[in-house]
Every structure is written in structure tokens, then in C-alpha cells.
Amino acid sequence: MRALDIIIKKRSGQQLTKEELVHLINGYVAGEIPEYQISAWLMAVFFQGMTPEETKVLTEIMIASGDVFDLTGLSGPFVDKHSTGGVGDKVSLILAPLAASLGVQIPMMSGRSLGHTGGTLDKLESIPGYSTAMDQPRFREIIGSCGFAMTGQSREIVPADRLLYALRDATGTVESIPLITGSILSKKFAEGADALVFDVKTGPGAFMKTQEQARNLAQSLVATGRQLGKTVVAVLTRMDAPLGTMVGNFLEVEESIACLQGEGWEAQRTPQGQLVYTGPSADLMEVTIRLTAWMLVAGGIAGDVTDAEDRCLSALADGRAYQHFLDNVRLQGGDIQEMERRIGTWRAPIELRVSAPRAGVVASLDAFKVGMAGVYLGAGRNKTTDPVQPHVGVEVLIKPGTEVTRGQDIYRLWAQTQEQADEARTLLEKSIEIGDASTGVAGPSGMIVEELYDL
């Protein structure tokens, strides 16, 4: 069997067999097939796609390429959540302790910031002393103690994905839906999850810019998960404007803590039974509670989403969720007293404001531009080796749909240097679109766009 023949077959739009995919992927991981041939295969997949069966087989091969977490001795249910990436997306910091407080066990393997999107690990590691590096026994021990543990992908977990992802990034094939599906599912199932809930973001600040692209990815994730015998739910959510009010590493930890303590948002049910959220962090909590509710349903803890949402609200109101957050910080080496001492005060030395250029209604705040402003400030990365700063970032003072006067502050930013501050301010100014007050421009009508599942 030759790699060249497999490449030509896929280039011609034909379906590859399991044996061909095994030969190709395992040969690459073993160093027997060169990068230039895998690059050609990736490009062929990008243009020709893969069948559902090929995507399933690819995912299975990637899972089998390395270690799989052993969660023996833990009770479960094991449910995880994955986001396709956004700006101000600190959902995992709230969702994990909330779901854990309601009986779900979460083996969460997260990533770092790259490009305009933030990374959960960078946010958590901005907490003094917090460590996401641990071996499998410690990972299992922490889950058993507080219901969830937060770690990153090691070299032993799905090495095929680590190698393929780096090559996809260098060959312009990152957006291929079958390759995205295999990458995401292989990591999540290798960590021991029995069910998964996906936050598939759509809009200017998402990788999937259109709802059609996001739906295609969601359908692929749900279908492939079903073929692998797992429960998968995909929720399409808006990523037009930054999620919540804070963009930056410790800044997002602060907002997460406030939300866990019930600050910055309220939720009430309408007579029709719909939850309506208000407050500066309303969009963040609408997404977080809906995703957590689906985790409870997927894990068999709640019978339906309405019941699960009510349980989430109770666990937030009585402090259970926040206590689980503190337990996890302690177990992963964080200094709780120092963390709480820094809330509201730990900021980079240069502060600037960005104001409305004219009176009217804030029609939109471009999440991509805000995310890139965070990169200029040092909250994110242009490449994986870049360091990140914990105490720089952007605060969103006004949300879309709000009427403003000329000169009213829209953003506040904190920077290490004046040059970084000026670059970020320029991008933030470009992110603001003001409409006429008389037109009644409004913000997004709900953060949940669509839900796909096969329970």
C-alpha cells in the first residue's frame, strides 16, 4: 500500500477504506510517511471532503494513536463541553463548577488562546499558583474530589491530532469540517467523556462566520458522535459581540467569579416558560446555563432542559457552584486568598477609554476586532509560542442595543506599554458601529441560534 495511491484516490473524490486511513495516519505518526504527502492528502480532503464513515474511522484512528484517560473508580456520568472559540468566552470557568455541583463529572481537556480567541488554560493559570499540568492519577483524583479537573493536551494524548493540527495550520486546511470533527472528538473521547455538549459559535467573532457553516459542523459532530456510540448535543450560539463584559485572562476570571456569585445578571421565566436574562453578563449566562442544562440532560441527571435550567439557577443561588469553583482552585494549586485580593485591582499600568464617535444606538461591537485588540495587548497569541499577560485586556462598558451620547465610554482597556494601548485603541474604535436612535436598532434577540441533538 502506497501513500501516493491513497492521495490520488482521495484527490479523485473516492472514499478511503479503514485500512488506507490506518496506513496513512499511523504511518505519519510513526515518521514513516513524510509531511509533504500528508499535506497533499489534507488538501485533497479539504476540497473533496469525507463521507460520514470516513470521518468516523479517522476519529477512531486518532483516538487509538495515544493514551486514553482511565477514569475507573469514578461514578460519572462523564460529560464535557467544547466551544469552537470566541471572544470573552469564559463559559467553561462557570459551567464546569456549576455542572459538577449538580452531579456531573467533567474531565475537561482545554486549550490555549490562539489568534483572536481566548484560551481556558491561560485564564485559569492567571490565578496565582493554579496549575493545569498533572498526570492521570492526579487528574482522576481531582475529579473525584470536586467533580471536575482542568488540564491540557499532553504529548501522549491523541498524538495524531497534535501532528495533524500543526500541519493543517501550515497548509490552510484548518476549516475542513471532517478534519475539525476528527480533531475535536478524538481529544474529547480520549479524555474519557461519555457525552459531549458543543458550543458551535457563529458570527464575526467565530471561526464559522455563517449559520450554514456552523450548522454543517454541528451536524457532523452529532452524527459522528452517534456513530461512535456517544451522546452529542450541539448548540449554535451567537458570536457577534464579545461574550460578557471582560476580555482578558484574569479579567475573565473576575467576571466568572462575579457570575457564580449571582452578580451582573438576573434570570426570570416568562408565563410561556422561557428564561429571560438581564444585566451586563446576561448574554454570557444565557449561553452558560443552556449548555450546562444540556450536560445534565445528556448525562441522565435531568429529564429535560427546563428542569435542568431550574436546577442550575438553584445551584448558583445557594452558592454550591461557587464552592465547587473554590474547591477546584485549591486542588489545582491556586491561592484563593491572593486570587480574591486581586479582584478589581490587578491591572496593567496604562488605562485608556474608547468612546462613542456620535450619539445614537450601539448597533454592533465587532467581536473579531475586539479579540484582535486583546492580542495586541498581550492577552492572546499570534503563534503558539507567544507569552500571554494575565492583567491586560478590555472591559466592554456598553452592550449592543444601548443608546449612547457622543463621547460616552464604550470600552476601557489596560495595557503594558503605550504602543500596545494605541494599537488596541485603534482596533476598538473600528469595532464600534453606531445607528440612529430613531431606527430602534436592537441587540441580538437571544444568544441561542439552534440546537441539534440525538438523545
C-alpha positions as a Python dict, from the first residue, in 0.01 Angstrom:
ca = {
    (1, 'M'): (0, 0, 0),
    (2, 'R'): (145, 338, -104),
    (3, 'A'): (62, 678, 38),
    (4, 'L'): (71, 819, -315),
    (5, 'D'): (-212, 590, -429),
    (6, 'I'): (-422, 690, -127),
    (7, 'I'): (-367, 1061, -201),
    (8, 'I'): (-466, 1017, -566),
    (9, 'K'): (-776, 819, -465),
    (10, 'K'): (-894, 1095, -230),
    (11, 'R'): (-799, 1364, -482),
    (12, 'S'): (-1035, 1190, -724),
    (13, 'G'): (-1319, 1212, -472),
    (14, 'Q'): (-1331, 843, -380),
    (15, 'Q'): (-1398, 703, -33),
    (16, 'L'): (-1095, 566, 150),
    (17, 'T'): (-1109, 234, 332),
    (18, 'K'): (-1028, 187, 700),
    (19, 'E'): (-704, 10, 603),
    (20, 'E'): (-597, 304, 386),
    (21, 'L'): (-665, 559, 657),
    (22, 'V'): (-485, 346, 918),
    (23, 'H'): (-183, 317, 688),
    (24, 'L'): (-177, 692, 626),
    (25, 'I'): (-232, 826, 980),
    (26, 'N'): (-31, 568, 1172),
    (27, 'G'): (248, 592, 916),
    (28, 'Y'): (265, 967, 965),
    (29, 'V'): (269, 940, 1345),
    (30, 'A'): (547, 680, 1322),
    (31, 'G'): (752, 905, 1095),
    (32, 'E'): (729, 665, 801),
    (33, 'I'): (520, 892, 575),
    (34, 'P'): (662, 1241, 510),
    (35, 'E'): (485, 1568, 582),
    (36, 'Y'): (463, 1665, 216),
    (37, 'Q'): (248, 1362, 138),
    (38, 'I'): (20, 1419, 438),
    (39, 'S'): (-7, 1786, 332),
    (40, 'A'): (-125, 1671, -12),
    (41, 'W'): (-380, 1437, 149),
    (42, 'L'): (-507, 1718, 376),
    (43, 'M'): (-560, 1943, 74),
    (44, 'A'): (-741, 1662, -109),
    (45, 'V'): (-972, 1619, 194),
    (46, 'F'): (-1024, 1996, 211),
    (47, 'F'): (-1158, 2003, -147),
    (48, 'Q'): (-1321, 1658, -173),
    (49, 'G'): (-1448, 1616, 183),
    (50, 'M'): (-1501, 1285, 362),
    (51, 'T'): (-1802, 1058, 399),
    (52, 'P'): (-1955, 1012, 747),
    (53, 'E'): (-1797, 664, 759),
    (54, 'E'): (-1452, 805, 673),
    (55, 'T'): (-1488, 1074, 940),
    (56, 'K'): (-1584, 811, 1199),
    (57, 'V'): (-1289, 588, 1108),
    (58, 'L'): (-1048, 883, 1110),
    (59, 'T'): (-1167, 978, 1460),
    (60, 'E'): (-1123, 620, 1587),
    (61, 'I'): (-770, 600, 1444),
    (62, 'M'): (-678, 931, 1606),
    (63, 'I'): (-813, 820, 1946),
    (64, 'A'): (-614, 495, 1923),
    (65, 'S'): (-291, 681, 1835),
    (66, 'G'): (-216, 755, 2201),
    (67, 'D'): (-324, 714, 2561),
    (68, 'V'): (-687, 724, 2677),
    (69, 'F'): (-768, 856, 3024),
    (70, 'D'): (-865, 584, 3269),
    (71, 'L'): (-1147, 710, 3493),
    (72, 'T'): (-1201, 374, 3663),
    (73, 'G'): (-1332, 416, 4015),
    (74, 'L'): (-1522, 738, 3947),
    (75, 'S'): (-1900, 727, 3939),
    (76, 'G'): (-1976, 955, 3643),
    (77, 'P'): (-2171, 1045, 3440),
    (78, 'F'): (-1876, 1187, 3246),
    (79, 'V'): (-1988, 1479, 3031),
    (80, 'D'): (-1774, 1752, 2878),
    (81, 'K'): (-1837, 2069, 2684),
    (82, 'H'): (-1635, 2213, 2397),
    (83, 'S'): (-1651, 2556, 2236),
    (84, 'T'): (-1535, 2630, 1883),
    (85, 'G'): (-1381, 2951, 2016),
    (86, 'G'): (-1489, 3309, 2070),
    (87, 'V'): (-1409, 3642, 2231),
    (88, 'G'): (-1478, 3684, 2601),
    (89, 'D'): (-1580, 3318, 2611),
    (90, 'K'): (-1523, 3227, 2975),
    (91, 'V'): (-1818, 2984, 2978),
    (92, 'S'): (-1608, 2684, 3091),
    (93, 'L'): (-1498, 2865, 3408),
    (94, 'I'): (-1862, 2893, 3519),
    (95, 'L'): (-2008, 2584, 3354),
    (96, 'A'): (-1765, 2327, 3498),
    (97, 'P'): (-1824, 2402, 3867),
    (98, 'L'): (-2195, 2454, 3803),
    (99, 'A'): (-2239, 2117, 3634),
    (100, 'A'): (-2017, 1947, 3894),
    (101, 'S'): (-2230, 2088, 4176),
    (102, 'L'): (-2529, 1913, 4019),
    (103, 'G'): (-2370, 1568, 3990),
    (104, 'V'): (-2192, 1567, 3654),
    (105, 'Q'): (-1824, 1466, 3649),
    (106, 'I'): (-1623, 1664, 3396),
    (107, 'P'): (-1285, 1551, 3258),
    (108, 'M'): (-1209, 1880, 3079),
    (109, 'M'): (-912, 1899, 2844),
    (110, 'S'): (-893, 2259, 2724),
    (111, 'G'): (-673, 2470, 2501),
    (112, 'R'): (-481, 2796, 2499),
    (113, 'S'): (-554, 3121, 2321),
    (114, 'L'): (-459, 3146, 1956),
    (115, 'G'): (-543, 3424, 1714),
    (116, 'H'): (-840, 3634, 1820),
    (117, 'T'): (-987, 3368, 2051),
    (118, 'G'): (-905, 3323, 2418),
    (119, 'G'): (-793, 3002, 2589),
    (120, 'T'): (-938, 2846, 2904),
    (121, 'L'): (-598, 2730, 3031),
    (122, 'D'): (-447, 3080, 3007),
    (123, 'K'): (-740, 3223, 3201),
    (124, 'L'): (-715, 2965, 3478),
    (125, 'E'): (-337, 2999, 3502),
    (126, 'S'): (-378, 3372, 3566),
    (127, 'I'): (-499, 3264, 3911),
    (128, 'P'): (-188, 3275, 4133),
    (129, 'G'): (-49, 2923, 4175),
    (130, 'Y'): (-311, 2748, 3959),
    (131, 'S'): (-162, 2463, 3757),
    (132, 'T'): (-321, 2275, 3468),
    (133, 'A'): (-26, 2033, 3438),
    (134, 'M'): (-91, 1697, 3603),
    (135, 'D'): (-58, 1324, 3548),
    (136, 'Q'): (-355, 1095, 3501),
    (137, 'P'): (-377, 974, 3864),
    (138, 'R'): (-392, 1334, 3987),
    (139, 'F'): (-645, 1425, 3716),
    (140, 'R'): (-869, 1140, 3834),
    (141, 'E'): (-818, 1233, 4199),
    (142, 'I'): (-926, 1595, 4145),
    (143, 'I'): (-1237, 1489, 3954),
    (144, 'G'): (-1326, 1257, 4240),
    (145, 'S'): (-1281, 1537, 4493),
    (146, 'C'): (-1464, 1830, 4332),
    (147, 'G'): (-1633, 1689, 4023),
    (148, 'F'): (-1409, 1838, 3757),
    (149, 'A'): (-1047, 1888, 3660),
    (150, 'M'): (-894, 2123, 3402),
    (151, 'T'): (-591, 2015, 3202),
    (152, 'G'): (-430, 2049, 2859),
    (153, 'Q'): (-347, 1803, 2586),
    (154, 'S'): (-28, 1610, 2659),
    (155, 'R'): (206, 1462, 2401),
    (156, 'E'): (69, 1116, 2488),
    (157, 'I'): (-298, 1203, 2429),
    (158, 'V'): (-402, 1182, 2061),
    (159, 'P'): (-55, 1250, 1911),
    (160, 'A'): (-209, 1213, 1564),
    (161, 'D'): (-421, 1522, 1627),
    (162, 'R'): (-127, 1724, 1760),
    (163, 'L'): (74, 1648, 1447),
    (164, 'L'): (-214, 1690, 1202),
    (165, 'Y'): (-335, 2014, 1358),
    (166, 'A'): (6, 2180, 1323),
    (167, 'L'): (18, 2072, 959),
    (168, 'R'): (-340, 2189, 893),
    (169, 'D'): (-248, 2528, 1032),
    (170, 'A'): (51, 2549, 797),
    (171, 'T'): (-134, 2427, 487),
    (172, 'G'): (-455, 2633, 501),
    (173, 'T'): (-679, 2334, 571),
    (174, 'V'): (-798, 2421, 923),
    (175, 'E'): (-1159, 2488, 813),
    (176, 'S'): (-1225, 2138, 677),
    (177, 'I'): (-1531, 2010, 865),
    (178, 'P'): (-1433, 1638, 864),
    (179, 'L'): (-1085, 1728, 992),
    (180, 'I'): (-1230, 1959, 1259),
    (181, 'T'): (-1472, 1683, 1363),
    (182, 'G'): (-1196, 1423, 1396),
    (183, 'S'): (-973, 1664, 1586),
    (184, 'I'): (-1234, 1769, 1840),
    (185, 'L'): (-1400, 1432, 1900),
    (186, 'S'): (-1073, 1238, 1927),
    (187, 'K'): (-947, 1463, 2208),
    (188, 'K'): (-1276, 1466, 2393),
    (189, 'F'): (-1334, 1091, 2382),
    (190, 'A'): (-970, 1022, 2472),
    (191, 'E'): (-1023, 1218, 2793),
    (192, 'G'): (-1299, 978, 2897),
    (193, 'A'): (-1621, 1167, 2820),
    (194, 'D'): (-1933, 957, 2759),
    (195, 'A'): (-2138, 1251, 2636),
    (196, 'L'): (-2046, 1586, 2487),
    (197, 'V'): (-2213, 1924, 2453),
    (198, 'F'): (-2074, 2152, 2183),
    (199, 'D'): (-2099, 2529, 2172),
    (200, 'V'): (-2069, 2595, 1798),
    (201, 'K'): (-2031, 2968, 1759),
    (202, 'T'): (-2138, 3167, 1455),
    (203, 'G'): (-2081, 3531, 1362),
    (204, 'P'): (-1794, 3777, 1304),
    (205, 'G'): (-1602, 3661, 1613),
    (206, 'A'): (-1634, 3289, 1533),
    (207, 'F'): (-1436, 3062, 1304),
    (208, 'M'): (-1766, 2962, 1143),
    (209, 'K'): (-1884, 3303, 1022),
    (210, 'T'): (-2222, 3196, 884),
    (211, 'Q'): (-2505, 2999, 1038),
    (212, 'E'): (-2486, 2749, 750),
    (213, 'Q'): (-2118, 2677, 819),
    (214, 'A'): (-2186, 2638, 1190),
    (215, 'R'): (-2481, 2407, 1125),
    (216, 'N'): (-2275, 2188, 893),
    (217, 'L'): (-2009, 2147, 1162),
    (218, 'A'): (-2271, 2081, 1431),
    (219, 'Q'): (-2438, 1814, 1215),
    (220, 'S'): (-2103, 1645, 1154),
    (221, 'L'): (-2020, 1642, 1527),
    (222, 'V'): (-2358, 1499, 1627),
    (223, 'A'): (-2364, 1237, 1351),
    (224, 'T'): (-2005, 1120, 1410),
    (225, 'G'): (-2058, 1107, 1786),
    (226, 'R'): (-2366, 893, 1732),
    (227, 'Q'): (-2170, 655, 1507),
    (228, 'L'): (-1912, 621, 1785),
    (229, 'G'): (-2184, 531, 2035),
    (230, 'K'): (-2172, 860, 2225),
    (231, 'T'): (-2437, 1117, 2312),
    (232, 'V'): (-2362, 1450, 2147),
    (233, 'V'): (-2556, 1777, 2163),
    (234, 'A'): (-2460, 2080, 1955),
    (235, 'V'): (-2586, 2429, 2037),
    (236, 'L'): (-2531, 2711, 1787),
    (237, 'T'): (-2470, 3040, 1969),
    (238, 'R'): (-2404, 3396, 1856),
    (239, 'M'): (-2053, 3539, 1847),
    (240, 'D'): (-2128, 3884, 1705),
    (241, 'A'): (-2016, 4089, 2004),
    (242, 'P'): (-1782, 3987, 2290),
    (243, 'L'): (-1947, 3749, 2536),
    (244, 'G'): (-2000, 3915, 2872),
    (245, 'T'): (-1812, 4228, 2973),
    (246, 'M'): (-1447, 4122, 3009),
    (247, 'V'): (-1186, 4017, 2751),
    (248, 'G'): (-852, 3915, 2901),
    (249, 'N'): (-721, 3642, 3126),
    (250, 'F'): (-761, 3748, 3489),
    (251, 'L'): (-1034, 3992, 3384),
    (252, 'E'): (-1239, 3695, 3265),
    (253, 'V'): (-1171, 3508, 3589),
    (254, 'E'): (-1314, 3810, 3773),
    (255, 'E'): (-1632, 3813, 3567),
    (256, 'S'): (-1671, 3437, 3609),
    (257, 'I'): (-1646, 3469, 3987),
    (258, 'A'): (-1900, 3752, 3987),
    (259, 'C'): (-2143, 3544, 3779),
    (260, 'L'): (-2100, 3242, 4008),
    (261, 'Q'): (-2188, 3473, 4298),
    (262, 'G'): (-2501, 3597, 4118),
    (263, 'E'): (-2365, 3939, 4025),
    (264, 'G'): (-2413, 4113, 3689),
    (265, 'W'): (-2716, 3914, 3574),
    (266, 'E'): (-3069, 3804, 3659),
    (267, 'A'): (-3297, 3542, 3507),
    (268, 'Q'): (-3675, 3515, 3518),
    (269, 'R'): (-3922, 3284, 3348),
    (270, 'T'): (-4196, 3433, 3133),
    (271, 'P'): (-4553, 3297, 3156),
    (272, 'Q'): (-4466, 3095, 2845),
    (273, 'G'): (-4181, 2928, 3038),
    (274, 'Q'): (-3888, 3097, 2862),
    (275, 'L'): (-3593, 3221, 3067),
    (276, 'V'): (-3520, 3589, 3008),
    (277, 'Y'): (-3181, 3724, 3115),
    (278, 'T'): (-3095, 4082, 3204),
    (279, 'G'): (-2780, 4262, 3318),
    (280, 'P'): (-2432, 4322, 3174),
    (281, 'S'): (-2343, 3949, 3180),
    (282, 'A'): (-2685, 3833, 3057),
    (283, 'D'): (-2556, 3701, 2724),
    (284, 'L'): (-2279, 3503, 2897),
    (285, 'M'): (-2516, 3344, 3146),
    (286, 'E'): (-2781, 3262, 2886),
    (287, 'V'): (-2523, 3057, 2695),
    (288, 'T'): (-2366, 2906, 3009),
    (289, 'I'): (-2689, 2790, 3171),
    (290, 'R'): (-2826, 2647, 2847),
    (291, 'L'): (-2509, 2447, 2782),
    (292, 'T'): (-2494, 2327, 3142),
    (293, 'A'): (-2860, 2224, 3123),
    (294, 'W'): (-2786, 2011, 2817),
    (295, 'M'): (-2496, 1850, 3007),
    (296, 'L'): (-2741, 1743, 3279),
    (297, 'V'): (-2981, 1603, 3019),
    (298, 'A'): (-2705, 1425, 2824),
    (299, 'G'): (-2575, 1277, 3148),
    (300, 'G'): (-2918, 1149, 3250),
    (301, 'I'): (-2939, 1370, 3559),
    (302, 'A'): (-3231, 1585, 3438),
    (303, 'G'): (-3522, 1478, 3222),
    (304, 'D'): (-3547, 1793, 3013),
    (305, 'V'): (-3380, 2127, 2959),
    (306, 'T'): (-3637, 2329, 3156),
    (307, 'D'): (-3590, 2117, 3468),
    (308, 'A'): (-3211, 2130, 3420),
    (309, 'E'): (-3209, 2511, 3387),
    (310, 'D'): (-3405, 2544, 3712),
    (311, 'R'): (-3151, 2319, 3887),
    (312, 'C'): (-2870, 2540, 3755),
    (313, 'L'): (-3037, 2853, 3890),
    (314, 'S'): (-3077, 2690, 4232),
    (315, 'A'): (-2711, 2582, 4248),
    (316, 'L'): (-2600, 2935, 4162),
    (317, 'A'): (-2838, 3095, 4412),
    (318, 'D'): (-2737, 2880, 4711),
    (319, 'G'): (-2361, 2902, 4650),
    (320, 'R'): (-2295, 2537, 4559),
    (321, 'A'): (-2148, 2623, 4220),
    (322, 'Y'): (-1909, 2883, 4358),
    (323, 'Q'): (-1794, 2647, 4633),
    (324, 'H'): (-1706, 2387, 4370),
    (325, 'F'): (-1507, 2653, 4184),
    (326, 'L'): (-1310, 2734, 4502),
    (327, 'D'): (-1254, 2364, 4573),
    (328, 'N'): (-1108, 2318, 4226),
    (329, 'V'): (-881, 2624, 4258),
    (330, 'R'): (-742, 2485, 4583),
    (331, 'L'): (-695, 2133, 4445),
    (332, 'Q'): (-511, 2262, 4138),
    (333, 'G'): (-271, 2468, 4347),
    (334, 'G'): (-438, 2808, 4332),
    (335, 'D'): (-407, 3063, 4612),
    (336, 'I'): (-770, 3155, 4686),
    (337, 'Q'): (-687, 3439, 4923),
    (338, 'E'): (-449, 3602, 4675),
    (339, 'M'): (-695, 3549, 4390),
    (340, 'E'): (-971, 3726, 4578),
    (341, 'R'): (-733, 4003, 4686),
    (342, 'R'): (-650, 4082, 4323),
    (343, 'I'): (-1012, 4111, 4207),
    (344, 'G'): (-1076, 4463, 4079),
    (345, 'T'): (-719, 4578, 4137),
    (346, 'W'): (-482, 4364, 3930),
    (347, 'R'): (-449, 4572, 3616),
    (348, 'A'): (-170, 4663, 3373),
    (349, 'P'): (-38, 5017, 3434),
    (350, 'I'): (-176, 5201, 3129),
    (351, 'E'): (-551, 5261, 3115),
    (352, 'L'): (-737, 5411, 2817),
    (353, 'R'): (-1101, 5472, 2733),
    (354, 'V'): (-1264, 5437, 2391),
    (355, 'S'): (-1578, 5644, 2342),
    (356, 'A'): (-1874, 5666, 2106),
    (357, 'P'): (-1794, 5877, 1797),
    (358, 'R'): (-2150, 6013, 1786),
    (359, 'A'): (-2486, 5987, 1958),
    (360, 'G'): (-2719, 5702, 1870),
    (361, 'V'): (-2764, 5335, 1947),
    (362, 'V'): (-2477, 5086, 1958),
    (363, 'A'): (-2571, 4871, 1659),
    (364, 'S'): (-2276, 4632, 1689),
    (365, 'L'): (-1940, 4570, 1852),
    (366, 'D'): (-1728, 4357, 1618),
    (367, 'A'): (-1608, 4064, 1828),
    (368, 'F'): (-1321, 3982, 1591),
    (369, 'K'): (-1173, 4332, 1619),
    (370, 'V'): (-1212, 4328, 1998),
    (371, 'G'): (-1039, 3990, 2010),
    (372, 'M'): (-750, 4117, 1798),
    (373, 'A'): (-722, 4422, 2025),
    (374, 'G'): (-672, 4173, 2308),
    (375, 'V'): (-393, 4007, 2109),
    (376, 'Y'): (-218, 4343, 2063),
    (377, 'L'): (-245, 4398, 2439),
    (378, 'G'): (-87, 4058, 2510),
    (379, 'A'): (-398, 3875, 2633),
    (380, 'G'): (-379, 3640, 2332),
    (381, 'R'): (-129, 3495, 2088),
    (382, 'N'): (-37, 3525, 1721),
    (383, 'K'): (154, 3195, 1745),
    (384, 'T'): (160, 2916, 2000),
    (385, 'T'): (500, 3016, 2145),
    (386, 'D'): (394, 3373, 2233),
    (387, 'P'): (363, 3451, 2606),
    (388, 'V'): (40, 3598, 2743),
    (389, 'Q'): (-14, 3868, 3004),
    (390, 'P'): (-261, 3794, 3286),
    (391, 'H'): (-358, 4153, 3375),
    (392, 'V'): (-418, 4322, 3038),
    (393, 'G'): (-743, 4330, 2847),
    (394, 'V'): (-1063, 4509, 2758),
    (395, 'E'): (-1381, 4584, 2951),
    (396, 'V'): (-1700, 4628, 2749),
    (397, 'L'): (-1889, 4909, 2921),
    (398, 'I'): (-2183, 4933, 2678),
    (399, 'K'): (-2355, 4639, 2510),
    (400, 'P'): (-2521, 4642, 2164),
    (401, 'G'): (-2870, 4786, 2164),
    (402, 'T'): (-2786, 5060, 2417),
    (403, 'E'): (-2844, 5428, 2341),
    (404, 'V'): (-2533, 5643, 2391),
    (405, 'T'): (-2430, 6007, 2371),
    (406, 'R'): (-2131, 6135, 2177),
    (407, 'G'): (-1815, 6082, 2383),
    (408, 'Q'): (-1972, 5822, 2615),
    (409, 'D'): (-1725, 5546, 2707),
    (410, 'I'): (-1779, 5216, 2523),
    (411, 'Y'): (-1459, 5035, 2626),
    (412, 'R'): (-1191, 5054, 2890),
    (413, 'L'): (-856, 4887, 2823),
    (414, 'W'): (-542, 4810, 3021),
    (415, 'A'): (-200, 4775, 2857),
    (416, 'Q'): (164, 4720, 2948),
    (417, 'T'): (300, 4978, 2701),
    (418, 'Q'): (170, 5290, 2533),
    (419, 'E'): (234, 5138, 2190),
    (420, 'Q'): (18, 4837, 2272),
    (421, 'A'): (-253, 5063, 2412),
    (422, 'D'): (-259, 5279, 2098),
    (423, 'E'): (-275, 4978, 1863),
    (424, 'A'): (-561, 4826, 2062),
    (425, 'R'): (-749, 5155, 2080),
    (426, 'T'): (-739, 5192, 1701),
    (427, 'L'): (-894, 4848, 1657),
    (428, 'L'): (-1156, 4909, 1925),
    (429, 'E'): (-1259, 5235, 1760),
    (430, 'K'): (-1309, 5047, 1433),
    (431, 'S'): (-1519, 4781, 1609),
    (432, 'I'): (-1797, 5025, 1705),
    (433, 'E'): (-2099, 5077, 1480),
    (434, 'I'): (-2350, 5342, 1589),
    (435, 'G'): (-2702, 5354, 1444),
    (436, 'D'): (-2963, 5626, 1468),
    (437, 'A'): (-3170, 5617, 1784),
    (438, 'S'): (-3484, 5679, 1579),
    (439, 'T'): (-3443, 5348, 1392),
    (440, 'G'): (-3470, 5150, 1715),
    (441, 'V'): (-3163, 4935, 1648),
    (442, 'A'): (-3160, 4648, 1895),
    (443, 'G'): (-2910, 4390, 2011),
    (444, 'P'): (-2929, 4015, 1938),
    (445, 'S'): (-3267, 3859, 2015),
    (446, 'G'): (-3131, 3576, 2224),
    (447, 'M'): (-2795, 3403, 2214),
    (448, 'I'): (-2919, 3056, 2120),
    (449, 'V'): (-2949, 3021, 1744),
    (450, 'E'): (-3024, 2649, 1702),
    (451, 'E'): (-2992, 2317, 1885),
    (452, 'L'): (-2908, 1978, 1733),
    (453, 'Y'): (-2910, 1651, 1924),
    (454, 'D'): (-2979, 1280, 1905),
    (455, 'L'): (-3062, 1159, 2255),
}
